[in-house]
């Protein structure tokens, strides 16, 4: 697998990425990471589903699921601190949201302001997708 992570200045963050040639291994967009990638919210995407999952100390829990055919597309994943809401969009259309109530599922603050992408590979070495135009930014809705 390959990781690419960068920091942001605030908890309000957004990632946009273009995806094509999506394979079964898929990819993930990650928000609110610590530097060790132990605590985070992730959007996992495969050709047949997308899932928002939380991880605290490497134990993942599914929070929301979209099922359908997913092909070449542009994905956005963002976090809004005032509402503690994570939103996933495919081609500009909201497909998933999840609100962290009471706001303690994944820690926030300066140590958790990293975002990035994770590219999986299957057992035969085929990458999960091709990615381009990756943008991580501080974001205000």
N, C-alpha and C positions, 0 to 999 in steps of 0.2 A: 504494500500500500504506500501511497504518497500523501504527505500532509503539506499544506501551505498555510501558515498562520501569521497574522499581523495584529498589532494593537490599535485600538481606537482611543480617543480622548474622553469619551463619555459612555454611559451604559446604553444610550440610544444608538443602535447600530443597524446597518442594513448591508446585505450582500446581494449583488446581481451577477448572474453568470449565464452565458449561452451554452447550450448543451446539444450535442448531436452524436449519432452513432451510439446511443444508449444500449448497453448490454446488461445481461442478468446480474453481474456483480455490482452495477450501479455506482453511485457516488453520494457524498453527503456534504451539505453546507452547515457550518458550525458557528454558533454565536455564544458569547458569554463564557468562553474557555478560560481556564487558568493556563499558565505556561506549560504545565505537565499534561494537559488534555485529560484530566481526571473529572472535571466538573464542566458540564456544557449542556446546551440545547442543540439538537441537530435535526436537520431535515434530510432524511434518507430517501433517495429516489431510485427506483428501478423501472423497467419497462412496463410494469403492471400496477405499481402503487407508489405512493409517497407517504411518509410517516414523520410526524414530529415526535421526537423522543428526548427524554431527559437522561442525564447521566450524572451521578454523584459518586465518585470513587469507582468508576468503571462499570457500575451496574446500570444498564439501560432499562427504561420504562416507556412504553408507547403511550403517548398522550392524545394523538389524533391521527386518523388514517383516511387517505383518499385512495379509491380503487378505480382504475380505468386504464386505457391504453395511453402510454406516454411515449411520444416520439421526440424528434428534434424540437427544442423549445427554449425559452428564456425563463429562468427561475429567479425569483426574488424571495428573500427570507429576512424578516426584520423584527425588531423588538421595540415596543413602546413602553418606557418605564412608568408613565402615569397610570396606565391601565394594567401593567404587567402582562401584556398580551404579545404573543408570538404569532406572526402571520406569514403564510407561504402563498406565493402567487406563481401561476404558470401562465406565461404569455399575457401577463397583465391582469389575469382574473384570479381572485382569491379562491383557493381550493382548500385551505386548511387554516384554522386559527385555534389557539389554545391560550387560556388565561391561567397564570400561576396564582392560584388562590390558596393560601394567604400571602404568596410572594416569597416563599421559602424553599421552593423546589430546587432551584439552582442559585447559589450565592451571586450577589452582584457587587459592584464596587471596583476600585482601581485594579485589584488583582485578577479580575475576571472580565477584562475588556479586550479580549482577543477574539478574532473571528477568522474563519478560514474554510478550506475545502479539503475533503478527504476523497481520494480516488482509489477505488478497490480494484482488485485483479482476481480473475478466477484461477482455478488450479492449473489451467494450461497457459497462463500468462497473458490472457486477453484483458485489456483495460476495461473498466466499467463504463467509460464514456470518453468522449473528447470534449474538452472545455475551452472556452475562449471568452474574452472580454470580462474577466473576473474583476469586480469592483467591490471593495469593502470600504464603508464610509460611516462617519458619524452622521446621524440622520434625524431630522425632525419632521414628523408627519404633518 
